[in-house]
Amino acid sequence: MPDDVKAKTYRKLVARKLQEDALKLQQALPITPPNTPSLANMAYSKNSPAGQAVEAIITDLPGLMAVAIVDVQSGMALASHSNTPSINPETAAAYNTEVVKQKQKAMAALKLQGETIEDILITLTNQLHLLKLNPAGSKFIYLVVNSRDTNLAIAREVLRSHAASIN
């Protein structure tokens, strides 16, 4: 067999092997588009009011980083979702419950009668963390968004519109 035919055959075999390897790799590592929920980052039932609120917030703010509906008394997340692996909304719920409780204590110490916490904004370098309490003050929505990609006024309005549904 002439050398040029051998080289051509060899190149075809290598190309076929590369295609097979690429296909195996693609099948082994499924790629999901950004902001596509997976079972690993969702912790809620779509039948509960908290789960329905999380679903609605995701619909209204599809670029959110994380969201949770939190019980103020226990600090437990009743429903949560994260699009960012580095943010665990259940852990954040527990710590942010302490933020809410400490602010409530400060308000009592300052004797601020007739005042209630509506929301708390924590501004980080690249993120906005919003805590929006329901009218009863028994639960709150915890939301994390990218500060460069999200309009604060829109995020606050979305939370305001869903706060009453988590009573």
DSSP file (Angstrom, degrees, kcal/mol; ACC not computed):
  #  RESIDUE AA STRUCTURE BP1 BP2  ACC     N-H-->O    O-->H-N    N-H-->O    O-->H-N    TCO  KAPPA ALPHA  PHI   PSI    X-CA   Y-CA   Z-CA
    1    1 A M              0   0    0      0, 0.0     5,-0.0     0, 0.0     0, 0.0   0.000 360.0 360.0 360.0 131.4    0.0    0.0    0.0
    2    2 A P     >  -     0   0    0      0, 0.0     4,-2.2     0, 0.0     3,-0.3  -0.240 360.0-116.3 -64.2 153.5    1.5    3.4   -1.0
    3    3 A D  H  > S+     0   0    0      1,-0.2     4,-2.6     2,-0.2     5,-0.2   0.857 113.2  54.8 -60.9 -37.9    2.5    5.8    1.8
    4    4 A D  H  > S+     0   0    0      1,-0.2     4,-1.9     2,-0.2    -1,-0.2   0.866 109.2  47.5 -67.4 -33.6   -0.1    8.4    0.9
    5    5 A V  H  > S+     0   0    0     -3,-0.3     4,-2.5     2,-0.2    -1,-0.2   0.892 111.8  50.9 -70.6 -40.4   -2.9    5.9    1.1
    6    6 A K  H  X S+     0   0    0     -4,-2.2     4,-2.6     2,-0.2    -2,-0.2   0.920 111.3  47.9 -61.6 -43.8   -1.6    4.7    4.5
    7    7 A A  H  X S+     0   0    0     -4,-2.6     4,-2.5     2,-0.2    -2,-0.2   0.906 112.1  49.1 -64.0 -42.0   -1.5    8.2    5.8
    8    8 A K  H  X S+     0   0    0     -4,-1.9     4,-1.9     2,-0.2    -1,-0.2   0.909 112.8  47.2 -64.8 -42.4   -5.0    8.9    4.6
    9    9 A T  H  X S+     0   0    0     -4,-2.5     4,-2.2     2,-0.2    -2,-0.2   0.910 111.9  50.9 -64.4 -43.2   -6.3    5.8    6.2
   10   10 A Y  H  X S+     0   0    0     -4,-2.6     4,-2.5     1,-0.2    -2,-0.2   0.912 109.0  50.9 -61.6 -43.9   -4.5    6.5    9.4
   11   11 A R  H  X S+     0   0    0     -4,-2.5     4,-2.6     1,-0.2    -1,-0.2   0.884 109.9  50.5 -61.9 -39.4   -6.0   10.1    9.5
   12   12 A K  H  X S+     0   0    0     -4,-1.9     4,-2.5     2,-0.2    -1,-0.2   0.905 110.7  49.0 -64.4 -41.9   -9.5    8.7    9.0
   13   13 A L  H  X S+     0   0    0     -4,-2.2     4,-2.4     2,-0.2    -2,-0.2   0.918 113.0  46.9 -64.7 -42.8   -9.0    6.2   11.8
   14   14 A V  H  X S+     0   0    0     -4,-2.5     4,-2.6     2,-0.2    -2,-0.2   0.920 112.5  49.8 -64.1 -44.2   -7.7    9.0   14.1
   15   15 A A  H  X S+     0   0    0     -4,-2.6     4,-2.2     2,-0.2    -2,-0.2   0.908 111.8  48.3 -61.6 -43.0  -10.6   11.3   13.2
   16   16 A R  H  X S+     0   0    0     -4,-2.5     4,-2.4     2,-0.2    -1,-0.2   0.912 111.8  49.6 -63.8 -43.4  -13.2    8.5   13.8
   17   17 A K  H  X S+     0   0    0     -4,-2.4     4,-2.6     1,-0.2    -2,-0.2   0.909 110.5  50.3 -63.1 -42.6  -11.6    7.7   17.2
   18   18 A L  H  X S+     0   0    0     -4,-2.6     4,-2.5     2,-0.2    -1,-0.2   0.899 110.7  49.6 -61.9 -41.2  -11.6   11.4   18.2
   19   19 A Q  H  X S+     0   0    0     -4,-2.2     4,-2.3     2,-0.2    -2,-0.2   0.914 111.6  48.5 -64.2 -42.6  -15.3   11.6   17.2
   20   20 A E  H  X S+     0   0    0     -4,-2.4     4,-2.4     2,-0.2    -2,-0.2   0.920 112.8  47.9 -63.4 -43.8  -16.1    8.5   19.2
   21   21 A D  H  X S+     0   0    0     -4,-2.6     4,-2.4     2,-0.2    -2,-0.2   0.898 111.5  50.2 -64.0 -40.9  -14.2    9.8   22.3
   22   22 A A  H  X S+     0   0    0     -4,-2.5     4,-2.5     2,-0.2    -1,-0.2   0.900 110.7  49.8 -64.1 -40.8  -15.9   13.3   22.0
   23   23 A L  H  X S+     0   0    0     -4,-2.3     4,-2.2     2,-0.2    -2,-0.2   0.914 111.0  49.0 -64.6 -43.3  -19.4   11.6   21.8
   24   24 A K  H  X S+     0   0    0     -4,-2.4     4,-1.9     2,-0.2    -2,-0.2   0.912 112.7  48.1 -61.4 -42.7  -18.6    9.4   24.9
   25   25 A L  H  X S+     0   0    0     -4,-2.4     4,-1.9     1,-0.2    -2,-0.2   0.907 110.4  51.2 -64.4 -42.8  -17.4   12.5   26.8
   26   26 A Q  H  < S+     0   0    0     -4,-2.5    -1,-0.2     1,-0.2    -2,-0.2   0.885 111.9  47.2 -62.8 -39.2  -20.5   14.5   25.8
   27   27 A Q  H  < S+     0   0    0     -4,-2.2    -1,-0.2     1,-0.2    -2,-0.2   0.838 112.3  50.1 -71.5 -32.4  -22.7   11.6   27.0
   28   28 A A  H  < S+     0   0    0     -4,-1.9    -2,-0.2     1,-0.3    -1,-0.2   0.789 115.7  42.8 -75.8 -28.2  -20.8   11.4   30.3
   29   29 A L  S  < S-     0   0    0     -4,-1.9    -1,-0.3    -5,-0.1     2,-0.1  -0.743  80.0-160.6-120.6  81.2  -21.0   15.1   31.0
   30   30 A P        -     0   0    0      0, 0.0     2,-0.5     0, 0.0    -3,-0.1  -0.399  11.8-143.2 -63.8 136.1  -24.5   16.3   30.2
   31   31 A I        -     0   0    0     -5,-0.2    -2,-0.0    -2,-0.1    -5,-0.0  -0.884  13.3-164.8-105.6 126.1  -24.5   20.1   29.7
   32   32 A T        -     0   0    0     -2,-0.5     3,-0.1     4,-0.1     4,-0.1  -0.892  26.3-110.8-108.8 140.9  -27.5   22.1   30.9
   33   33 A P    >   -     0   0    0      0, 0.0     3,-1.4     0, 0.0    -1,-0.0  -0.258  49.0 -82.3 -62.6 155.1  -28.1   25.6   29.8
   34   34 A P  T 3  S+     0   0    0      0, 0.0    49,-0.0     0, 0.0    29,-0.0  -0.252 114.8  19.5 -58.1 147.4  -27.7   28.3   32.5
   35   35 A N  T 3  S+     0   0    0      1,-0.2    29,-0.1    48,-0.2    49,-0.0   0.636  85.6 138.1  66.1  17.3  -30.7   28.9   34.8
   36   36 A T    <   -     0   0    0     -3,-1.4    -1,-0.2    47,-0.1    -4,-0.1  -0.846  55.1-126.9 -91.1 116.4  -32.1   25.5   34.0
   37   37 A P        -     0   0    0      0, 0.0     2,-0.3     0, 0.0    46,-0.1  -0.341  27.8-171.1 -64.8 140.4  -33.3   24.0   37.3
   38   38 A S    >   -     0   0    0     -6,-0.0     3,-1.3     1,-0.0     4,-0.4  -0.876  37.6-108.7-123.3 162.2  -32.1   20.6   38.2
   39   39 A L  G >  S+     0   0    0     -2,-0.3     3,-0.7     1,-0.3    -1,-0.0   0.779 113.7  65.9 -61.7 -25.2  -33.2   18.4   41.0
   40   40 A A  G 3  S+     0   0    0      1,-0.2    -1,-0.3     3,-0.0     0, 0.0   0.774 107.4  37.5 -69.4 -26.0  -29.9   19.0   42.8
   41   41 A N  G <  S+     0   0    0     -3,-1.3    41,-2.0    40,-0.0     2,-0.5   0.295 100.3  84.1-112.8  11.8  -30.6   22.7   43.4
   42   42 A M  E <   +A   81   0A   0     -3,-0.7    39,-0.2    -4,-0.4     2,-0.2  -0.952  43.5 173.7-115.2 131.8  -34.3   22.7   44.1
   43   43 A A  E     +A   80   0A   0     37,-2.9    37,-1.4    -2,-0.5     2,-0.3  -0.622  45.6  82.9-135.4  75.8  -35.7   21.9   47.5
   44   44 A Y        -     0   0    0     35,-0.2     2,-0.5    -2,-0.2    35,-0.1  -0.981  67.6-116.3-167.6 158.5  -39.5   22.5   47.5
   45   45 A S    >   -     0   0    0     -2,-0.3     3,-1.0     1,-0.1     6,-0.3  -0.871  19.6-142.4 -98.8 134.5  -42.8   21.0   46.7
   46   46 A K  T 3  S+     0   0    0     -2,-0.5    -1,-0.1     1,-0.2     9,-0.0   0.602  99.3  62.2 -71.2  -9.4  -44.8   22.7   44.0
   47   47 A N  T 3  S+     0   0    0      4,-0.1    -1,-0.2     5,-0.0     3,-0.0   0.663  87.0  83.7 -90.4 -17.4  -47.9   22.1   46.0
   48   48 A S  S <> S-     0   0    0     -3,-1.0     4,-2.6     1,-0.1     5,-0.2  -0.534  84.9-121.6 -85.6 153.4  -47.0   24.1   49.0
   49   49 A P  H  > S+     0   0    0      0, 0.0     4,-2.1     0, 0.0     5,-0.1   0.890 115.6  50.9 -58.5 -38.5  -47.5   27.9   49.2
   50   50 A A  H  > S+     0   0    0      2,-0.2     4,-2.3     1,-0.2     5,-0.2   0.920 111.1  47.6 -65.2 -43.2  -43.8   28.3   49.8
   51   51 A G  H  > S+     0   0    0     -6,-0.3     4,-2.4     1,-0.2    -1,-0.2   0.886 111.3  50.7 -64.5 -39.1  -42.9   26.2   46.8
   52   52 A Q  H  X S+     0   0    0     -4,-2.6     4,-2.3     2,-0.2    -1,-0.2   0.877 109.5  51.2 -65.8 -37.5  -45.4   28.1   44.6
   53   53 A A  H  X S+     0   0    0     -4,-2.1     4,-2.4    -5,-0.2    -2,-0.2   0.916 109.8  49.6 -65.9 -42.4  -43.9   31.4   45.8
   54   54 A V  H  X S+     0   0    0     -4,-2.3     4,-2.5     2,-0.2    -2,-0.2   0.934 111.3  49.6 -60.7 -45.9  -40.4   30.1   44.9
   55   55 A E  H  X S+     0   0    0     -4,-2.4     4,-2.1     1,-0.2    -2,-0.2   0.921 111.9  48.0 -58.4 -45.0  -41.6   29.0   41.4
   56   56 A A  H  X S+     0   0    0     -4,-2.3     4,-2.3     1,-0.2    -1,-0.2   0.886 111.3  49.9 -65.7 -39.1  -43.3   32.4   40.8
   57   57 A I  H  X S+     0   0    0     -4,-2.4     4,-2.7     2,-0.2    -1,-0.2   0.903 109.5  51.5 -66.9 -40.5  -40.1   34.3   41.9
   58   58 A I  H  < S+     0   0    0     -4,-2.5    -2,-0.2     1,-0.2    -1,-0.2   0.899 110.9  49.2 -60.8 -40.1  -38.0   32.2   39.6
   59   59 A T  H  < S+     0   0    0     -4,-2.1    -2,-0.2    -5,-0.2    -1,-0.2   0.909 115.5  42.7 -64.6 -42.4  -40.4   33.0   36.7
   60   60 A D  H  < S+     0   0    0     -4,-2.3    -2,-0.2     1,-0.3    -1,-0.2   0.807 128.9  27.7 -76.0 -30.3  -40.3   36.7   37.5
   61   61 A L    ><  +     0   0    0     -4,-2.7     3,-2.1    -5,-0.2    -1,-0.3  -0.618  68.3 169.2-129.7  71.8  -36.5   36.9   38.1
   62   62 A P  T 3  S+     0   0    0      0, 0.0    -1,-0.1     0, 0.0    -3,-0.1   0.718  75.2  58.7 -62.4 -20.2  -35.0   34.0   36.0
   63   63 A G  T 3  S+     0   0    0     86,-0.1    83,-0.4    83,-0.0    86,-0.1   0.322  77.1 131.1 -90.5   9.7  -31.5   35.3   36.5
   64   64 A L    <   -     0   0    0     -3,-2.1    81,-0.2    -6,-0.2     3,-0.1  -0.184  51.8-147.8 -61.4 156.1  -31.6   35.1   40.2
   65   65 A M  S    S-     0   0    0     79,-2.9    18,-2.8     1,-0.4    19,-0.9   0.832  73.2 -15.4 -91.9 -39.2  -28.7   33.3   42.0
   66   66 A A  E     -BC  82 144A   0     78,-1.6    78,-2.8    16,-0.3    -1,-0.4  -0.981  56.1-172.9-162.0 154.6  -30.7   31.9   44.9
   67   67 A V  E     +BC  81 143A   0     14,-2.7    14,-2.6    -2,-0.3     2,-0.3  -0.989   6.6 174.9-150.2 146.7  -34.1   32.2   46.7
   68   68 A A  E     -BC  80 142A   0     74,-2.2    74,-3.2    -2,-0.3     2,-0.5  -0.991  27.1-138.5-150.4 149.4  -35.6   30.7   49.8
   69   69 A I  E     -BC  79 141A   0     10,-2.7     9,-3.4    -2,-0.3    10,-1.1  -0.961  35.7-165.1-105.8 123.8  -38.8   31.0   51.8
   70   70 A V  E     -BC  77 140A   0     70,-3.1    70,-2.2    -2,-0.5     2,-0.6  -0.901  23.1-134.0-123.2 137.8  -37.8   31.0   55.5
   71   71 A D  E  >  - C   0 139A   0      5,-2.5     4,-2.6    -2,-0.4     5,-0.3  -0.793  16.3-152.2 -85.3 122.3  -39.6   30.6   58.8
   72   72 A V  T  4 S+     0   0    0     66,-2.6    -1,-0.1    -2,-0.6    67,-0.1   0.878  90.1  53.9 -66.0 -38.6  -38.4   33.3   61.2
   73   73 A Q  T  4 S+     0   0    0     65,-0.6    -1,-0.2     1,-0.2    66,-0.1   0.938 124.7  21.0 -63.2 -48.6  -39.1   31.3   64.4
   74   74 A S  T  4 S-     0   0    0      2,-0.1    -2,-0.2    23,-0.0    -1,-0.2   0.721  92.2-131.1 -95.2 -23.6  -37.1   28.2   63.4
   75   75 A G     <  +     0   0    0     -4,-2.6     2,-0.3     1,-0.3    22,-0.2   0.545  59.1 142.1  80.8   7.0  -34.7   29.6   60.7
   76   76 A M        -     0   0    0     -5,-0.3    -5,-2.5    17,-0.1     2,-0.5  -0.604  55.8-122.1 -86.0 140.9  -35.7   26.7   58.5
   77   77 A A  E     - B   0  70A   0     -2,-0.3    -7,-0.3    -7,-0.2     3,-0.2  -0.713  19.1-167.8 -78.8 123.6  -36.1   27.1   54.7
   78   78 A L  E    S-     0   0A   0     -9,-3.4     2,-0.3    -2,-0.5    -8,-0.2   0.747  78.1  -2.3 -82.1 -25.9  -39.6   26.0   53.8
   79   79 A A  E    S+ B   0  69A   0    -10,-1.1   -10,-2.7   -29,-0.1    -1,-0.4  -0.944  75.1 174.1-160.6 144.5  -38.6   26.0   50.1
   80   80 A S  E     -AB  43  68A   0    -37,-1.4   -37,-2.9    -2,-0.3     2,-0.3  -0.991  12.7-173.6-154.9 161.2  -35.4   27.0   48.3
   81   81 A H  E     -AB  42  67A   0    -14,-2.6   -14,-2.7    -2,-0.3     2,-0.4  -0.972   5.4-168.7-155.0 141.0  -33.7   27.1   44.9
   82   82 A S  E     - B   0  66A   0    -41,-2.0   -16,-0.3    -2,-0.3   -17,-0.1  -0.996  18.8-176.5-137.3 133.2  -30.2   27.9   43.8
   83   83 A N  S    S+     0   0    0    -18,-2.8   -48,-0.2    -2,-0.4   -17,-0.2   0.378  79.6  69.4 -96.7  -0.6  -28.7   28.5   40.4
   84   84 A T  S >  S-     0   0    0    -19,-0.9     3,-1.9     3,-0.2    -1,-0.1  -0.967  70.5-152.2-124.7 115.7  -25.3   28.9   41.9
   85   85 A P  T 3  S+     0   0    0      0, 0.0    -1,-0.1     0, 0.0    -3,-0.0   0.787  95.1  60.3 -58.5 -27.9  -23.5   25.9   43.4
   86   86 A S  T 3  S+     0   0    0      1,-0.1     2,-0.6     2,-0.0    -4,-0.0   0.595  93.6  74.8 -78.2  -9.0  -21.6   28.1   45.9
   87   87 A I    <   -     0   0    0     -3,-1.9    -3,-0.2   -22,-0.1     3,-0.1  -0.915  60.2-169.7-109.5 117.0  -24.8   29.4   47.5
   88   88 A N     >  -     0   0    0     -2,-0.6     4,-2.4     1,-0.1     3,-0.3  -0.888   5.1-164.8-101.5 104.0  -26.6   27.1   49.8
   89   89 A P  H  > S+     0   0    0      0, 0.0     4,-2.2     0, 0.0    -1,-0.1   0.788  85.4  58.1 -64.5 -27.1  -29.9   28.8   50.5
   90   90 A E  H  > S+     0   0    0      2,-0.2     4,-1.5     1,-0.2   -13,-0.1   0.926 110.1  43.0 -67.6 -43.4  -30.7   26.6   53.5
   91   91 A T  H  > S+     0   0    0     -3,-0.3     4,-1.9     1,-0.2     5,-0.2   0.930 114.8  50.0 -65.5 -45.2  -27.5   27.6   55.3
   92   92 A A  H  X S+     0   0    0     -4,-2.4     4,-2.9     1,-0.2     5,-0.2   0.865 105.3  59.2 -61.2 -35.8  -28.1   31.2   54.3
   93   93 A A  H  X S+     0   0    0     -4,-2.2     4,-1.7    -5,-0.2    -1,-0.2   0.921 105.2  48.4 -59.1 -44.9  -31.6   31.0   55.7
   94   94 A A  H  X S+     0   0    0     -4,-1.5     4,-1.1     1,-0.2    -1,-0.2   0.934 115.3  43.3 -63.2 -46.4  -30.4   30.1   59.1
   95   95 A Y  H  X S+     0   0    0     -4,-1.9     4,-1.1     1,-0.2     3,-0.3   0.892 113.5  50.7 -68.0 -39.1  -27.9   32.9   59.3
   96   96 A N  H  X S+     0   0    0     -4,-2.9     4,-2.1     1,-0.2    -1,-0.2   0.754 100.3  64.3 -73.4 -22.5  -30.2   35.5   57.8
   97   97 A T  H  X S+     0   0    0     -4,-1.7     4,-2.7    -5,-0.2    -1,-0.2   0.895 101.2  52.0 -61.7 -38.8  -32.9   34.5   60.4
   98   98 A E  H  X S+     0   0    0     -4,-1.1     4,-2.6    -3,-0.3    -2,-0.2   0.867 105.5  54.5 -65.4 -35.6  -30.4   35.8   63.0
   99   99 A V  H  X S+     0   0    0     -4,-1.1     4,-2.1     2,-0.2    -2,-0.2   0.941 111.0  45.6 -60.6 -47.1  -30.1   39.1   61.1
  100  100 A V  H  X S+     0   0    0     -4,-2.1     4,-2.3     1,-0.2    -2,-0.2   0.936 113.7  48.5 -62.4 -47.6  -33.9   39.5   61.2
  101  101 A K  H  X S+     0   0    0     -4,-2.7     4,-2.2     1,-0.2    -1,-0.2   0.893 111.2  50.0 -62.5 -40.1  -34.1   38.6   64.9
  102  102 A Q  H  X S+     0   0    0     -4,-2.6     4,-2.4     2,-0.2    -1,-0.2   0.887 110.3  50.0 -66.9 -37.7  -31.3   40.9   65.9
  103  103 A K  H  X S+     0   0    0     -4,-2.1     4,-2.3     2,-0.2    -2,-0.2   0.892 109.5  51.6 -66.7 -38.3  -33.0   43.8   64.0
  104  104 A Q  H  X S+     0   0    0     -4,-2.3     4,-1.9     2,-0.2    -2,-0.2   0.905 110.5  48.6 -63.3 -41.0  -36.2   43.0   65.7
  105  105 A K  H  X S+     0   0    0     -4,-2.2     4,-2.6     2,-0.2    -2,-0.2   0.907 110.4  51.2 -63.6 -42.5  -34.4   43.2   69.1
  106  106 A A  H  X S+     0   0    0     -4,-2.4     4,-2.0     1,-0.2    -2,-0.2   0.904 109.1  50.6 -62.5 -41.1  -32.8   46.5   68.2
  107  107 A M  H  <>S+     0   0    0     -4,-2.3     5,-2.3     2,-0.2     4,-0.2   0.890 111.1  48.5 -64.3 -38.7  -36.1   47.9   67.2
  108  108 A A  H ><5S+     0   0    0     -4,-1.9     3,-1.2     1,-0.2    -2,-0.2   0.910 110.7  50.7 -66.8 -42.0  -37.6   46.8   70.6
  109  109 A A  H 3<5S+     0   0    0     -4,-2.6    -2,-0.2     1,-0.3    -1,-0.2   0.842 111.3  48.4 -64.6 -33.0  -34.6   48.3   72.5
  110  110 A L  T 3<5S-     0   0    0     -4,-2.0    -1,-0.3    -5,-0.2    -2,-0.2   0.453 109.9-127.8 -84.7  -1.5  -35.1   51.6   70.6
  111  111 A K  T < 5 +     0   0    0     -3,-1.2     2,-1.6    -4,-0.2    -3,-0.2   0.917  40.9 172.9  54.1  49.5  -38.8   51.5   71.4
  112  112 A L    > < -     0   0    0     -5,-2.3     3,-1.3    -6,-0.1    -1,-0.2  -0.587  13.2-170.1 -88.1  75.7  -39.8   52.0   67.8
  113  113 A Q  T 3   +     0   0    0     -2,-1.6     3,-0.1     1,-0.2    -5,-0.0  -0.373  66.9  20.1 -67.7 143.9  -43.6   51.5   68.3
  114  114 A G  T 3  S+     0   0    0      1,-0.3     2,-0.4    -2,-0.1    -1,-0.2   0.442  98.5 115.2  79.4  -1.0  -45.7   51.2   65.2
  115  115 A E    <   -     0   0    0     -3,-1.3     2,-0.3    -8,-0.1    -1,-0.3  -0.826  39.8-178.7-103.5 140.9  -42.7   50.2   63.0
  116  116 A T        -     0   0    0     -2,-0.4     2,-0.5    -3,-0.1    21,-0.0  -0.959  34.5-105.2-131.9 153.7  -42.2   46.9   61.3
  117  117 A I        +     0   0    0     -2,-0.3     3,-0.1     1,-0.2    16,-0.1  -0.667  35.0 174.6 -76.9 123.8  -39.4   45.5   59.1
  118  118 A E        -     0   0    0     -2,-0.5    15,-1.7     1,-0.4     2,-0.3   0.864  64.6 -21.1 -92.4 -52.0  -40.5   45.5   55.5
  119  119 A D  E     -D  132   0A   0     13,-0.2     2,-0.4    21,-0.0    -1,-0.4  -0.987  50.9-142.0-153.8 163.0  -37.2   44.4   54.0
  120  120 A I  E     -D  131   0A   0     11,-2.3    11,-2.5    -2,-0.3     2,-0.5  -0.997  14.8-157.8-128.5 131.3  -33.5   44.3   54.6
  121  121 A L  E     -D  130   0A   0     -2,-0.4     2,-0.5     9,-0.2     9,-0.2  -0.940   6.6-172.7-113.4 127.9  -30.9   44.9   51.9
  122  122 A I  E     -D  129   0A   0      7,-2.9     7,-2.9    -2,-0.5     2,-0.6  -0.980  11.5-157.7-118.5 118.2  -27.4   43.6   52.2
  123  123 A T  E     +D  128   0A   0     -2,-0.5     5,-0.2     5,-0.2     2,-0.2  -0.860  13.4 179.1-102.1 119.8  -25.1   44.9   49.4
  124  124 A L        -     0   0    0      3,-3.0    23,-0.0    -2,-0.6    -2,-0.0  -0.503  47.8 -88.7-104.9 179.4  -22.0   42.9   48.6
  125  125 A T  S    S+     0   0    0      1,-0.2     3,-0.0    -2,-0.2    -1,-0.0   0.919 121.3   3.2 -56.1 -47.5  -19.3   43.6   46.0
  126  126 A N  S    S+     0   0    0     21,-0.1    21,-2.1    20,-0.0    22,-0.5   0.349 124.8  63.3-122.6   3.0  -21.2   41.6   43.2
  127  127 A Q  E     - E   0 146A   0     19,-0.3    -3,-3.0    20,-0.2     2,-0.4  -0.928  57.5-148.2-133.8 153.6  -24.4   40.5   44.9
  128  128 A L  E     -DE 123 145A   0     17,-2.6    17,-2.1    -2,-0.3     2,-0.5  -0.989  13.7-163.1-115.7 129.3  -27.5   41.9   46.4
  129  129 A H  E     -DE 122 144A   0     -7,-2.9    -7,-2.9    -2,-0.4     2,-0.4  -0.968  11.1-171.5-112.8 120.3  -29.1   39.9   49.3
  130  130 A L  E     -DE 121 143A   0     13,-2.7    13,-2.6    -2,-0.5     2,-0.5  -0.929  12.5-167.6-115.9 135.3  -32.7   40.9   50.0
  131  131 A L  E     -DE 120 142A   0    -11,-2.5   -11,-2.3    -2,-0.4     2,-0.6  -0.975   9.5-174.4-120.1 114.7  -34.8   39.8   52.9
  132  132 A K  E     -DE 119 141A   0      9,-2.4     9,-2.8    -2,-0.5   -13,-0.2  -0.941  12.4-148.8-115.4 114.7  -38.5   40.6   52.5
  133  133 A L  E     - E   0 140A   0    -15,-1.7     7,-0.3    -2,-0.6    30,-0.1  -0.498  17.5-118.0 -80.5 149.0  -40.8   39.8   55.5
  134  134 A N    >   -     0   0    0      5,-2.6     3,-1.6    -2,-0.2    30,-0.1  -0.372  39.3 -95.7 -75.8 166.5  -44.4   38.8   55.0
  135  135 A P  T 3  S+     0   0    0      0, 0.0    -1,-0.1     0, 0.0    29,-0.1   0.814 126.6  50.5 -56.4 -32.3  -47.0   41.1   56.5
  136  136 A A  T 3  S-     0   0    0     28,-0.0    28,-0.0     1,-0.0    -3,-0.0   0.673 104.5-130.6 -79.1 -16.6  -47.3   39.0   59.7
  137  137 A G  S <  S+     0   0    0     -3,-1.6     3,-0.1     2,-0.2    -1,-0.0   0.603  78.9 110.8  77.7  11.4  -43.5   39.0   60.1
  138  138 A S  S    S+     0   0    0      1,-0.1   -66,-2.6   -66,-0.1   -65,-0.6   0.677  78.7  24.0 -92.3 -19.5  -43.4   35.2   60.6
  139  139 A K  E     -C   71   0A   0    -68,-0.2    -5,-2.6   -67,-0.1     2,-0.3  -0.940  65.0-161.5-139.6 159.9  -41.7   34.3   57.3
  140  140 A F  E     -CE  70 133A   0    -70,-2.2   -70,-3.1    -2,-0.3     2,-0.5  -0.991  19.9-125.8-143.4 156.7  -39.4   36.0   54.9
  141  141 A I  E     -CE  69 132A   0     -9,-2.8    -9,-2.4    -2,-0.3     2,-0.5  -0.879  22.4-157.3 -97.7 127.6  -38.2   35.6   51.3
  142  142 A Y  E     -CE  68 131A   0    -74,-3.2   -74,-2.2    -2,-0.5     2,-0.4  -0.936  16.7-180.0-106.2 123.4  -34.4   35.5   51.0
  143  143 A L  E     -CE  67 130A   0    -13,-2.6   -13,-2.7    -2,-0.5     2,-0.4  -0.979  15.2-167.9-129.1 135.9  -33.2   36.5   47.5
  144  144 A V  E     +CE  66 129A   0    -78,-2.8   -79,-2.9    -2,-0.4   -78,-1.6  -0.991  17.7 166.7-121.8 127.0  -29.7   36.7   46.1
  145  145 A V  E     - E   0 128A   0    -17,-2.1   -17,-2.6    -2,-0.4     2,-0.5  -0.929  43.5 -98.9-133.6 159.4  -29.1   38.4   42.7
  146  146 A N  E >>  - E   0 127A   0    -83,-0.4     4,-1.3    -2,-0.3     3,-0.6  -0.674  29.6-143.5 -76.1 126.8  -26.1   39.6   40.8
  147  147 A S  T 34 S+     0   0    0    -21,-2.1   -20,-0.2    -2,-0.5    -1,-0.1   0.745  98.0  50.1 -67.7 -22.7  -25.9   43.4   41.4
  148  148 A R  T 34 S+     0   0    0    -22,-0.5    -1,-0.2     1,-0.1   -21,-0.1   0.726 116.3  39.6 -85.9 -22.2  -24.7   44.1   37.9
  149  149 A D  T <4 S+     0   0    0     -3,-0.6     2,-0.4   -86,-0.1    -2,-0.2   0.540 106.7  68.1-103.6  -9.1  -27.4   42.1   36.1
  150  150 A T  S  < S-     0   0    0     -4,-1.3     2,-0.6   -87,-0.0     3,-0.1  -0.933  71.1-133.1-124.3 135.6  -30.5   42.9   38.3
  151  151 A N     >  -     0   0    0     -2,-0.4     4,-2.4     1,-0.2     3,-0.2  -0.746  17.6-146.7 -81.2 121.2  -32.4   46.1   38.8
  152  152 A L  H  > S+     0   0    0     -2,-0.6     4,-2.7     1,-0.2     5,-0.2   0.883  96.5  53.8 -58.2 -42.3  -32.9   46.6   42.6
  153  153 A A  H  > S+     0   0    0      1,-0.2     4,-2.0     2,-0.2    -1,-0.2   0.896 110.2  46.9 -62.4 -40.2  -36.3   48.2   42.1
  154  154 A I  H  > S+     0   0    0      2,-0.2     4,-2.5    -3,-0.2    -1,-0.2   0.926 111.9  50.5 -67.5 -43.8  -37.6   45.3   40.0
  155  155 A A  H  X S+     0   0    0     -4,-2.4     4,-2.2     1,-0.2    -2,-0.2   0.919 111.6  48.2 -59.9 -44.1  -36.2   42.8   42.5
  156  156 A R  H  X S+     0   0    0     -4,-2.7     4,-2.7     1,-0.2    -1,-0.2   0.895 111.1  50.4 -64.4 -39.4  -37.9   44.6   45.4
  157  157 A E  H  X S+     0   0    0     -4,-2.0     4,-2.5    -5,-0.2    -2,-0.2   0.899 108.6  51.9 -66.1 -40.3  -41.2   44.8   43.5
  158  158 A V  H  X S+     0   0    0     -4,-2.5     4,-1.0     2,-0.2    -2,-0.2   0.937 112.7  45.4 -61.0 -45.5  -41.1   41.1   42.7
  159  159 A L  H >X S+     0   0    0     -4,-2.2     4,-1.5     1,-0.2     3,-0.7   0.917 111.3  52.5 -64.7 -42.1  -40.6   40.3   46.4
  160  160 A R  H 3X S+     0   0    0     -4,-2.7     4,-0.6     1,-0.2     3,-0.4   0.911 107.4  52.7 -58.6 -42.4  -43.3   42.7   47.5
  161  161 A S  H 3< S+     0   0    0     -4,-2.5    -1,-0.2     1,-0.2    -2,-0.2   0.723 117.0  37.7 -68.4 -20.3  -45.8   41.1   45.1
  162  162 A H  H X< S+     0   0    0     -4,-1.0     3,-0.6    -3,-0.7     4,-0.4   0.544  92.4  86.8-106.6  -9.4  -45.1   37.6   46.5
  163  163 A A  H >< S+     0   0    0     -4,-1.5     3,-1.3    -3,-0.4    -2,-0.1   0.883  87.2  52.7 -61.9 -40.5  -44.7   38.4   50.2
  164  164 A A  G >< S+     0   0    0     -4,-0.6     3,-1.2     1,-0.3    -1,-0.2   0.792  99.2  65.0 -67.0 -26.6  -48.4   38.1   51.1
  165  165 A S  G <  S+     0   0    0     -3,-0.6    -1,-0.3     1,-0.3    -2,-0.2   0.602  93.7  61.2 -74.1  -9.3  -48.6   34.7   49.5
  166  166 A I  G <         0   0    0     -3,-1.3    -1,-0.3    -4,-0.4    -2,-0.1   0.209 360.0 360.0-102.0  16.6  -46.3   33.1   52.1
  167  167 A N    <         0   0    0     -3,-1.2    -1,-0.2  -118,-0.1    -2,-0.1   0.500 360.0 360.0 -63.4 360.0  -48.5   33.9   55.1
